[in-house]
């Protein structure tokens, strides 16, 4: 009965949301030159389309969108209609299209648990058959055989901790193990003749090695050295089964660059001799005829293409924004998801032969004119030790030089990088007079091996000081003033919010924290088994409880003077819900100001539109109350 009520409630919410979009569009269209900004709920309904894929035989586009409330798989029909294929109540986590394009494996979990089960989907009708039913097991890293008879995948089914590699035979419905090594493993590539598999073995977020697995004999060979801070990413095994192109940072600059490895000689040769920009991703067409890669130039993407057989450059599209999840077909067609600070996420296609760039999906803007949206400025400011911190500075469109209310947004990770992608709530805040500073503090990726390791273990609080330096930069340049500055962040960014308001209790006037770490000891004890060793490599071992306690905001909660808002999902597998409950209880007991929002049907993030609307409305009310309405 309760589930039925919740379903009906969600359907009513979606129906009302659709009516609001239509109403807002009419109101906005009738305002003429008069400035009118819809409420935050309308901004949250701006659409997105991403994760493109195309079969090498059935040349149809597939992608993911949440246009029907949660993330589902869509097929773009020949007449341009986005045909919905999946109907999961909580949406999907990911999908992997077969080589032909006639079917796909879909990973879907319940309530944000991230324990994705495997489903076989017919790509024409959407008919879906469940292949696994182990709710406490996580599946992923799917790579199909070309004949569509089966696929490789990873799973932690044996003990909940170790991810091993399996092959699933669709005809028999049986699985068999093909790579049996303790730790975190995932499929990296399948050779063209399907005799070999490349496998990632991961020690931390910034350290891994590669194995080549002989699928006939089961023997495997380590093909890369094991070095601290060294990554081997996006490998492609060439037709000779001995040559591997990949991205690696085991070089003097410590920057991820394209390289080629000869497995027989164990020699590695770098291909980026002059560029100091890191390479984000490297992909290959199934036949290994084409190669494409993304350079990360201060957060902005540059696409490059190469014809491997002709050993020559191929024309690539000219863009200015952020590209990810790109996909290359055997005939040289490049698909990718593209976004910028002022454009929502959509799927684009580049045909190098005709040099035609085409937008394939057209997400809605909910009646809001994108011409109102604001681009940031890339700046750098100096931290306490002279280190330059790159950051994106957003100013409201009518900024006149006087101090305005400002919010510092801290990304998660910490091994991540804020990129100039479209943030719906950013644009709402800007159009309502807020400024935003989004720093890539030490520990962020995108700036080389040395920079990403500057916050490791005992240096954790140095990254917190980078946030203080950012606030001082805003004060010193007259962008804002004390009493008008807030901070927000999710996941590791949530920890940074709590660390800032405990280390610098007088600095911020409002703090909005989402699913962040409160207590590093309980976080490491209670996070999923398969994640613990990866997180200990970053934050420090559980054995060093004294240090972990020293950087944990829970032990300084009595110093919090900043009004605090805490959001968390009950089913969070990464940062368990207990982290939120600890800080809420501690701040309440010390007489501080704390508000909270706990979602029983979410995990590490927000998947449902109704919950997203509630969250961001509360966020706007919170910041308006403490940063503006004084």
LUMLUMDO-460619 format. One record per residue (C-alpha): x, y, z. Coordinates in steps of 0.25 Angstrom, whole numbers, plus 5000, padded with zeros to 4 digits. Example, Ala and Ser with C-alpha at 12.3 -4.5 7.8 and 13.67 -1.06 7.14 Angstrom:
# residues 2
X=5049&Y=4982&Z=5031
X=5055&Y=4996&Z=5029
END
This chain:
# residues 630
X=5000&Y=5000&Z=5000
X=5011&Y=5009&Z=5004
X=5019&Y=5006&Z=4991
X=5006&Y=5009&Z=4983
X=5004&Y=5022&Z=4990
X=5018&Y=5026&Z=4987
X=5017&Y=5023&Z=4972
X=5004&Y=5031&Z=4971
X=5011&Y=5042&Z=4978
X=5022&Y=5042&Z=4969
X=5014&Y=5042&Z=4957
X=5005&Y=5054&Z=4962
X=5018&Y=5061&Z=4964
X=5023&Y=5059&Z=4950
X=5010&Y=5063&Z=4944
X=5010&Y=5076&Z=4952
X=5025&Y=5078&Z=4948
X=5021&Y=5077&Z=4934
X=5009&Y=5087&Z=4935
X=5019&Y=5097&Z=4942
X=5029&Y=5096&Z=4930
X=5018&Y=5100&Z=4921
X=5013&Y=5111&Z=4930
X=5027&Y=5116&Z=4932
X=5030&Y=5116&Z=4917
X=5017&Y=5124&Z=4914
X=5020&Y=5134&Z=4925
X=5035&Y=5136&Z=4921
X=5031&Y=5137&Z=4906
X=5022&Y=5148&Z=4909
X=5031&Y=5157&Z=4917
X=5038&Y=5163&Z=4905
X=5051&Y=5171&Z=4910
X=5046&Y=5170&Z=4924
X=5056&Y=5162&Z=4933
X=5049&Y=5150&Z=4938
X=5055&Y=5138&Z=4945
X=5047&Y=5125&Z=4947
X=5048&Y=5118&Z=4960
X=5059&Y=5108&Z=4963
X=5050&Y=5096&Z=4960
X=5049&Y=5101&Z=4946
X=5064&Y=5101&Z=4944
X=5064&Y=5087&Z=4950
X=5056&Y=5082&Z=4938
X=5066&Y=5086&Z=4928
X=5069&Y=5073&Z=4921
X=5081&Y=5065&Z=4918
X=5085&Y=5054&Z=4908
X=5098&Y=5046&Z=4910
X=5106&Y=5033&Z=4908
X=5104&Y=5031&Z=4893
X=5107&Y=5018&Z=4886
X=5104&Y=5012&Z=4872
X=5105&Y=4998&Z=4867
X=5115&Y=4995&Z=4856
X=5104&Y=4989&Z=4848
X=5091&Y=4995&Z=4852
X=5095&Y=5010&Z=4851
X=5085&Y=5015&Z=4861
X=5088&Y=5025&Z=4873
X=5086&Y=5020&Z=4887
X=5087&Y=5030&Z=4899
X=5083&Y=5032&Z=4913
X=5074&Y=5043&Z=4918
X=5065&Y=5046&Z=4930
X=5054&Y=5053&Z=4922
X=5044&Y=5043&Z=4928
X=5048&Y=5046&Z=4943
X=5060&Y=5036&Z=4945
X=5071&Y=5032&Z=4935
X=5067&Y=5022&Z=4924
X=5072&Y=5017&Z=4911
X=5067&Y=5023&Z=4898
X=5068&Y=5020&Z=4883
X=5068&Y=5031&Z=4873
X=5059&Y=5026&Z=4862
X=5061&Y=5029&Z=4847
X=5051&Y=5041&Z=4848
X=5058&Y=5047&Z=4860
X=5049&Y=5042&Z=4871
X=5055&Y=5038&Z=4885
X=5049&Y=5025&Z=4887
X=5050&Y=5020&Z=4902
X=5055&Y=5006&Z=4903
X=5056&Y=5004&Z=4918
X=5045&Y=5006&Z=4929
X=5053&Y=5004&Z=4942
X=5046&Y=5011&Z=4954
X=5059&Y=5016&Z=4960
X=5066&Y=5017&Z=4946
X=5078&Y=5011&Z=4941
X=5093&Y=5012&Z=4945
X=5099&Y=5009&Z=4931
X=5097&Y=5001&Z=4919
X=5107&Y=4994&Z=4908
X=5102&Y=4992&Z=4894
X=5106&Y=4980&Z=4886
X=5116&Y=4981&Z=4874
X=5104&Y=4979&Z=4864
X=5095&Y=4988&Z=4872
X=5083&Y=4979&Z=4873
X=5084&Y=4977&Z=4889
X=5090&Y=4983&Z=4901
X=5094&Y=4979&Z=4915
X=5088&Y=4989&Z=4925
X=5092&Y=4991&Z=4939
X=5081&Y=4996&Z=4949
X=5081&Y=4997&Z=4964
X=5070&Y=5000&Z=4974
X=5069&Y=5013&Z=4982
X=5083&Y=5018&Z=4979
X=5090&Y=5006&Z=4985
X=5099&Y=5004&Z=4973
X=5098&Y=4989&Z=4974
X=5095&Y=4989&Z=4959
X=5089&Y=4976&Z=4954
X=5090&Y=4971&Z=4939
X=5079&Y=4972&Z=4930
X=5078&Y=4967&Z=4915
X=5071&Y=4978&Z=4907
X=5066&Y=4976&Z=4892
X=5070&Y=4989&Z=4886
X=5058&Y=4990&Z=4876
X=5046&Y=4987&Z=4886
X=5053&Y=4990&Z=4899
X=5049&Y=4976&Z=4904
X=5057&Y=4973&Z=4917
X=5061&Y=4960&Z=4923
X=5068&Y=4960&Z=4937
X=5081&Y=4952&Z=4937
X=5086&Y=4953&Z=4951
X=5078&Y=4955&Z=4964
X=5088&Y=4957&Z=4976
X=5084&Y=4970&Z=4982
X=5097&Y=4971&Z=4991
X=5106&Y=4969&Z=4979
X=5111&Y=4979&Z=4969
X=5113&Y=4976&Z=4954
X=5119&Y=4985&Z=4943
X=5131&Y=4987&Z=4933
X=5124&Y=4979&Z=4922
X=5131&Y=4977&Z=4909
X=5123&Y=4969&Z=4898
X=5128&Y=4958&Z=4888
X=5126&Y=4962&Z=4874
X=5116&Y=4951&Z=4871
X=5107&Y=4955&Z=4882
X=5107&Y=4942&Z=4889
X=5113&Y=4946&Z=4902
X=5121&Y=4957&Z=4909
X=5131&Y=4959&Z=4920
X=5129&Y=4966&Z=4933
X=5134&Y=4969&Z=4947
X=5127&Y=4965&Z=4960
X=5130&Y=4964&Z=4975
X=5120&Y=4953&Z=4977
X=5130&Y=4944&Z=4984
X=5132&Y=4952&Z=4996
X=5127&Y=4966&Z=4994
X=5141&Y=4971&Z=4993
X=5149&Y=4966&Z=4982
X=5145&Y=4969&Z=4967
X=5148&Y=4957&Z=4958
X=5146&Y=4956&Z=4943
X=5136&Y=4946&Z=4938
X=5130&Y=4942&Z=4924
X=5115&Y=4941&Z=4923
X=5110&Y=4931&Z=4912
X=5096&Y=4936&Z=4907
X=5092&Y=4922&Z=4901
X=5094&Y=4914&Z=4914
X=5092&Y=4925&Z=4924
X=5105&Y=4921&Z=4931
X=5117&Y=4929&Z=4936
X=5131&Y=4925&Z=4937
X=5143&Y=4932&Z=4944
X=5154&Y=4937&Z=4934
X=5163&Y=4945&Z=4943
X=5164&Y=4941&Z=4958
X=5172&Y=4951&Z=4965
X=5169&Y=4958&Z=4978
X=5167&Y=4973&Z=4979
X=5160&Y=4982&Z=4969
X=5160&Y=4978&Z=4955
X=5152&Y=4982&Z=4943
X=5152&Y=4980&Z=4928
X=5160&Y=4989&Z=4920
X=5159&Y=4984&Z=4905
X=5157&Y=4971&Z=4897
X=5166&Y=4968&Z=4886
X=5161&Y=4969&Z=4872
X=5162&Y=4953&Z=4870
X=5156&Y=4952&Z=4884
X=5168&Y=4943&Z=4889
X=5173&Y=4953&Z=4899
X=5167&Y=4962&Z=4910
X=5173&Y=4974&Z=4916
X=5170&Y=4976&Z=4931
X=5172&Y=4988&Z=4940
X=5177&Y=4984&Z=4954
X=5175&Y=4996&Z=4963
X=5182&Y=5000&Z=4976
X=5176&Y=5014&Z=4978
X=5170&Y=5025&Z=4970
X=5184&Y=5029&Z=4965
X=5191&Y=5015&Z=4964
X=5188&Y=5003&Z=4955
X=5195&Y=4993&Z=4946
X=5190&Y=4985&Z=4934
X=5190&Y=4970&Z=4931
X=5188&Y=4963&Z=4918
X=5180&Y=4950&Z=4919
X=5181&Y=4939&Z=4910
X=5167&Y=4934&Z=4909
X=5171&Y=4921&Z=4903
X=5180&Y=4916&Z=4914
X=5176&Y=4925&Z=4925
X=5190&Y=4930&Z=4927
X=5192&Y=4945&Z=4930
X=5204&Y=4954&Z=4929
X=5207&Y=4968&Z=4936
X=5210&Y=4977&Z=4924
X=5212&Y=4990&Z=4932
X=5222&Y=4994&Z=4944
X=5215&Y=4996&Z=4958
X=5219&Y=5010&Z=4963
X=5213&Y=5019&Z=4973
X=5205&Y=5030&Z=4967
X=5205&Y=5024&Z=4953
X=5193&Y=5021&Z=4944
X=5191&Y=5013&Z=4932
X=5178&Y=5018&Z=4925
X=5169&Y=5015&Z=4913
X=5178&Y=5004&Z=4907
X=5175&Y=4998&Z=4893
X=5182&Y=4985&Z=4889
X=5185&Y=4986&Z=4874
X=5184&Y=4975&Z=4863
X=5197&Y=4968&Z=4867
X=5193&Y=4966&Z=4881
X=5206&Y=4971&Z=4886
X=5205&Y=4986&Z=4883
X=5197&Y=4994&Z=4893
X=5193&Y=5009&Z=4892
X=5189&Y=5016&Z=4905
X=5190&Y=5028&Z=4914
X=5201&Y=5028&Z=4925
X=5207&Y=5038&Z=4935
X=5220&Y=5031&Z=4937
X=5229&Y=5043&Z=4931
X=5237&Y=5054&Z=4936
X=5225&Y=5064&Z=4936
X=5216&Y=5054&Z=4943
X=5205&Y=5057&Z=4933
X=5196&Y=5047&Z=4926
X=5201&Y=5046&Z=4912
X=5199&Y=5036&Z=4900
X=5209&Y=5025&Z=4900
X=5211&Y=5012&Z=4893
X=5216&Y=4999&Z=4900
X=5222&Y=4987&Z=4893
X=5218&Y=4975&Z=4902
X=5230&Y=4967&Z=4896
X=5241&Y=4977&Z=4900
X=5233&Y=4984&Z=4912
X=5238&Y=4997&Z=4905
X=5229&Y=5009&Z=4906
X=5229&Y=5021&Z=4897
X=5222&Y=5034&Z=4899
X=5215&Y=5040&Z=4887
X=5213&Y=5054&Z=4893
X=5226&Y=5061&Z=4892
X=5223&Y=5075&Z=4892
X=5209&Y=5077&Z=4899
X=5208&Y=5079&Z=4914
X=5193&Y=5077&Z=4914
X=5188&Y=5064&Z=4920
X=5181&Y=5054&Z=4912
X=5167&Y=5051&Z=4918
X=5163&Y=5039&Z=4910
X=5167&Y=5030&Z=4898
X=5158&Y=5022&Z=4889
X=5159&Y=5013&Z=4877
X=5150&Y=5008&Z=4866
X=5147&Y=4993&Z=4868
X=5155&Y=4990&Z=4856
X=5167&Y=4998&Z=4862
X=5167&Y=5007&Z=4849
X=5164&Y=5020&Z=4856
X=5169&Y=5026&Z=4869
X=5163&Y=5038&Z=4876
X=5167&Y=5045&Z=4889
X=5163&Y=5057&Z=4898
X=5173&Y=5068&Z=4903
X=5170&Y=5075&Z=4916
X=5174&Y=5089&Z=4914
X=5171&Y=5096&Z=4927
X=5158&Y=5088&Z=4928
X=5154&Y=5091&Z=4914
X=5154&Y=5079&Z=4904
X=5161&Y=5078&Z=4891
X=5158&Y=5066&Z=4881
X=5168&Y=5060&Z=4873
X=5167&Y=5048&Z=4863
X=5177&Y=5039&Z=4856
X=5177&Y=5029&Z=4845
X=5186&Y=5018&Z=4851
X=5187&Y=5010&Z=4838
X=5191&Y=5022&Z=4830
X=5199&Y=5028&Z=4842
X=5193&Y=5042&Z=4839
X=5184&Y=5052&Z=4846
X=5169&Y=5053&Z=4843
X=5161&Y=5066&Z=4843
X=5154&Y=5068&Z=4857
X=5143&Y=5077&Z=4861
X=5146&Y=5091&Z=4867
X=5139&Y=5092&Z=4881
X=5140&Y=5100&Z=4893
X=5134&Y=5093&Z=4905
X=5135&Y=5080&Z=4912
X=5134&Y=5066&Z=4904
X=5133&Y=5052&Z=4910
X=5128&Y=5038&Z=4907
X=5132&Y=5039&Z=4893
X=5130&Y=5027&Z=4884
X=5137&Y=5023&Z=4870
X=5131&Y=5015&Z=4859
X=5139&Y=5006&Z=4849
X=5136&Y=5017&Z=4838
X=5142&Y=5028&Z=4846
X=5129&Y=5034&Z=4851
X=5131&Y=5040&Z=4865
X=5120&Y=5042&Z=4875
X=5122&Y=5049&Z=4888
X=5114&Y=5057&Z=4899
X=5117&Y=5071&Z=4900
X=5114&Y=5082&Z=4910
X=5119&Y=5096&Z=4913
X=5116&Y=5106&Z=4924
X=5104&Y=5111&Z=4916
X=5099&Y=5099&Z=4909
X=5093&Y=5086&Z=4915
X=5098&Y=5072&Z=4912
X=5095&Y=5067&Z=4898
X=5100&Y=5057&Z=4888
X=5108&Y=5061&Z=4876
X=5113&Y=5054&Z=4863
X=5126&Y=5058&Z=4855
X=5128&Y=5052&Z=4842
X=5143&Y=5054&Z=4838
X=5141&Y=5050&Z=4823
X=5130&Y=5061&Z=4821
X=5135&Y=5070&Z=4833
X=5121&Y=5071&Z=4837
X=5117&Y=5074&Z=4852
X=5103&Y=5070&Z=4855
X=5095&Y=5071&Z=4868
X=5087&Y=5059&Z=4870
X=5079&Y=5061&Z=4882
X=5072&Y=5074&Z=4886
X=5070&Y=5075&Z=4901
X=5059&Y=5084&Z=4906
X=5063&Y=5097&Z=4913
X=5049&Y=5098&Z=4921
X=5045&Y=5111&Z=4914
X=5058&Y=5118&Z=4919
X=5066&Y=5126&Z=4909
X=5080&Y=5120&Z=4909
X=5085&Y=5134&Z=4904
X=5083&Y=5138&Z=4919
X=5094&Y=5128&Z=4924
X=5107&Y=5133&Z=4929
X=5121&Y=5128&Z=4925
X=5132&Y=5127&Z=4936
X=5146&Y=5133&Z=4936
X=5158&Y=5124&Z=4938
X=5166&Y=5130&Z=4949
X=5178&Y=5126&Z=4958
X=5180&Y=5131&Z=4973
X=5191&Y=5128&Z=4982
X=5189&Y=5119&Z=4995
X=5196&Y=5120&Z=5008
X=5209&Y=5114&Z=5003
X=5210&Y=5121&Z=4990
X=5203&Y=5110&Z=4982
X=5195&Y=5115&Z=4970
X=5181&Y=5109&Z=4971
X=5173&Y=5109&Z=4958
X=5158&Y=5113&Z=4959
X=5146&Y=5117&Z=4951
X=5140&Y=5131&Z=4955
X=5125&Y=5133&Z=4952
X=5120&Y=5147&Z=4953
X=5105&Y=5151&Z=4952
X=5101&Y=5157&Z=4938
X=5098&Y=5170&Z=4944
X=5110&Y=5171&Z=4953
X=5114&Y=5185&Z=4956
X=5127&Y=5184&Z=4963
X=5121&Y=5184&Z=4977
X=5121&Y=5173&Z=4987
X=5111&Y=5162&Z=4985
X=5107&Y=5149&Z=4992
X=5116&Y=5138&Z=4988
X=5117&Y=5123&Z=4989
X=5129&Y=5115&Z=4988
X=5126&Y=5101&Z=4982
X=5136&Y=5090&Z=4985
X=5136&Y=5078&Z=4976
X=5136&Y=5063&Z=4981
X=5147&Y=5053&Z=4979
X=5157&Y=5058&Z=4983
X=5163&Y=5052&Z=4971
X=5154&Y=5060&Z=4961
X=5154&Y=5073&Z=4954
X=5143&Y=5083&Z=4952
X=5141&Y=5085&Z=4938
X=5133&Y=5096&Z=4930
X=5121&Y=5088&Z=4929
X=5106&Y=5092&Z=4930
X=5101&Y=5093&Z=4944
X=5086&Y=5097&Z=4945
X=5086&Y=5102&Z=4959
X=5099&Y=5111&Z=4956
X=5091&Y=5118&Z=4945
X=5079&Y=5120&Z=4955
X=5088&Y=5126&Z=4966
X=5096&Y=5135&Z=4956
X=5083&Y=5141&Z=4950
X=5078&Y=5144&Z=4965
X=5090&Y=5152&Z=4968
X=5100&Y=5142&Z=4974
X=5114&Y=5140&Z=4970
X=5121&Y=5126&Z=4970
X=5136&Y=5122&Z=4972
X=5139&Y=5108&Z=4968
X=5154&Y=5104&Z=4971
X=5162&Y=5092&Z=4967
X=5169&Y=5091&Z=4980
X=5182&Y=5083&Z=4982
X=5178&Y=5068&Z=4981
X=5170&Y=5071&Z=4968
X=5173&Y=5063&Z=4955
X=5176&Y=5070&Z=4942
X=5189&Y=5077&Z=4947
X=5199&Y=5066&Z=4948
X=5204&Y=5055&Z=4957
X=5210&Y=5065&Z=4967
X=5198&Y=5073&Z=4969
X=5189&Y=5062&Z=4971
X=5197&Y=5056&Z=4982
X=5199&Y=5069&Z=4990
X=5187&Y=5066&Z=4999
X=5190&Y=5052&Z=5002
X=5189&Y=5046&Z=5016
X=5196&Y=5056&Z=5026
X=5194&Y=5067&Z=5016
X=5179&Y=5067&Z=5017
X=5177&Y=5080&Z=5023
X=5186&Y=5088&Z=5013
X=5174&Y=5086&Z=5003
X=5165&Y=5092&Z=5013
X=5174&Y=5104&Z=5014
X=5173&Y=5106&Z=4999
X=5158&Y=5109&Z=5001
X=5161&Y=5119&Z=5012
X=5171&Y=5126&Z=5002
X=5160&Y=5126&Z=4991
X=5151&Y=5133&Z=5001
X=5162&Y=5143&Z=5004
X=5164&Y=5145&Z=4989
X=5149&Y=5149&Z=4988
X=5150&Y=5159&Z=4999
X=5163&Y=5165&Z=4995
X=5157&Y=5168&Z=4981
X=5144&Y=5173&Z=4986
X=5135&Y=5162&Z=4980
X=5129&Y=5160&Z=4993
X=5130&Y=5163&Z=5008
X=5129&Y=5156&Z=5021
X=5115&Y=5151&Z=5025
X=5112&Y=5150&Z=5010
X=5120&Y=5137&Z=5007
X=5115&Y=5123&Z=5007
X=5121&Y=5109&Z=5004
X=5115&Y=5096&Z=4998
X=5120&Y=5083&Z=4993
X=5116&Y=5068&Z=4992
X=5123&Y=5055&Z=4995
X=5138&Y=5059&Z=4998
X=5133&Y=5073&Z=4995
X=5123&Y=5071&Z=5007
X=5135&Y=5068&Z=5016
X=5142&Y=5080&Z=5011
X=5130&Y=5088&Z=5015
X=5130&Y=5082&Z=5029
X=5145&Y=5084&Z=5030
X=5144&Y=5099&Z=5026
X=5134&Y=5102&Z=5036
X=5141&Y=5095&Z=5047
X=5155&Y=5100&Z=5044
X=5151&Y=5114&Z=5041
X=5138&Y=5116&Z=5049
X=5137&Y=5131&Z=5046
X=5139&Y=5130&Z=5031
X=5126&Y=5126&Z=5025
X=5112&Y=5131&Z=5027
X=5105&Y=5118&Z=5022
X=5109&Y=5104&Z=5019
X=5102&Y=5094&Z=5010
X=5107&Y=5080&Z=5011
X=5103&Y=5068&Z=5003
X=5106&Y=5053&Z=5006
X=5120&Y=5057&Z=5012
X=5130&Y=5050&Z=5022
X=5128&Y=5054&Z=5036
X=5137&Y=5044&Z=5043
X=5148&Y=5037&Z=5035
X=5149&Y=5026&Z=5045
X=5134&Y=5022&Z=5044
X=5134&Y=5025&Z=5029
X=5146&Y=5015&Z=5026
X=5139&Y=5005&Z=5036
X=5126&Y=5006&Z=5029
X=5128&Y=5008&Z=5015
X=5127&Y=4996&Z=5006
X=5138&Y=4986&Z=5007
X=5142&Y=4988&Z=4992
X=5144&Y=5003&Z=4994
X=5152&Y=5003&Z=5007
X=5166&Y=5000&Z=5002
X=5164&Y=5010&Z=4991
X=5160&Y=5021&Z=5001
X=5171&Y=5017&Z=5011
X=5181&Y=5020&Z=5000
X=5176&Y=5034&Z=5000
X=5172&Y=5038&Z=5014
X=5181&Y=5029&Z=5022
X=5180&Y=5015&Z=5028
X=5170&Y=5011&Z=5039
X=5182&Y=5007&Z=5047
X=5185&Y=5022&Z=5049
X=5173&Y=5026&Z=5057
X=5179&Y=5037&Z=5064
X=5182&Y=5045&Z=5051
X=5168&Y=5041&Z=5045
X=5162&Y=5047&Z=5057
X=5170&Y=5059&Z=5056
X=5164&Y=5063&Z=5042
X=5150&Y=5058&Z=5045
X=5140&Y=5070&Z=5047
X=5132&Y=5062&Z=5057
X=5142&Y=5064&Z=5067
X=5141&Y=5079&Z=5065
X=5126&Y=5080&Z=5063
X=5125&Y=5089&Z=5076
X=5133&Y=5100&Z=5069
X=5123&Y=5101&Z=5057
X=5116&Y=5115&Z=5057
X=5112&Y=5115&Z=5043
X=5098&Y=5111&Z=5040
X=5098&Y=5097&Z=5034
X=5090&Y=5089&Z=5024
X=5092&Y=5074&Z=5023
X=5086&Y=5065&Z=5012
X=5088&Y=5050&Z=5011
X=5082&Y=5038&Z=5004
X=5079&Y=5026&Z=5013
X=5084&Y=5016&Z=5003
X=5098&Y=5022&Z=5001
X=5108&Y=5011&Z=4999
X=5120&Y=5021&Z=4998
X=5118&Y=5030&Z=5010
X=5108&Y=5023&Z=5019
X=5097&Y=5031&Z=5025
X=5103&Y=5030&Z=5039
X=5112&Y=5041&Z=5035
X=5101&Y=5051&Z=5034
X=5094&Y=5046&Z=5046
X=5106&Y=5048&Z=5054
X=5108&Y=5063&Z=5050
X=5094&Y=5066&Z=5051
X=5093&Y=5061&Z=5066
X=5106&Y=5068&Z=5070
X=5103&Y=5081&Z=5065
X=5089&Y=5081&Z=5071
X=5095&Y=5077&Z=5084
X=5105&Y=5088&Z=5084
X=5094&Y=5098&Z=5081
X=5098&Y=5101&Z=5067
X=5088&Y=5104&Z=5055
X=5086&Y=5091&Z=5046
X=5075&Y=5087&Z=5037
X=5075&Y=5074&Z=5029
X=5068&Y=5066&Z=5018
X=5070&Y=5051&Z=5018
X=5064&Y=5043&Z=5006
X=5060&Y=5029&Z=5008
X=5060&Y=5025&Z=4993
X=5074&Y=5031&Z=4989
X=5089&Y=5027&Z=4990
X=5101&Y=5035&Z=4987
X=5094&Y=5046&Z=4980
X=5080&Y=5050&Z=4975
X=5074&Y=5041&Z=4964
X=5059&Y=5045&Z=4965
X=5053&Y=5058&Z=4959
X=5043&Y=5060&Z=4971
X=5055&Y=5059&Z=4981
X=5064&Y=5068&Z=4973
X=5053&Y=5079&Z=4973
X=5051&Y=5078&Z=4988
X=5066&Y=5078&Z=4990
X=5069&Y=5090&Z=4982
X=5057&Y=5098&Z=4986
X=5062&Y=5096&Z=5001
X=5076&Y=5100&Z=4996
X=5071&Y=5114&Z=4990
X=5063&Y=5117&Z=5003
X=5075&Y=5114&Z=5012
X=5085&Y=5122&Z=5004
X=5075&Y=5134&Z=5002
X=5072&Y=5134&Z=5017
X=5087&Y=5134&Z=5022
X=5094&Y=5141&Z=5011
X=5083&Y=5151&Z=5006
X=5072&Y=5153&Z=5015
X=5079&Y=5160&Z=5027
END
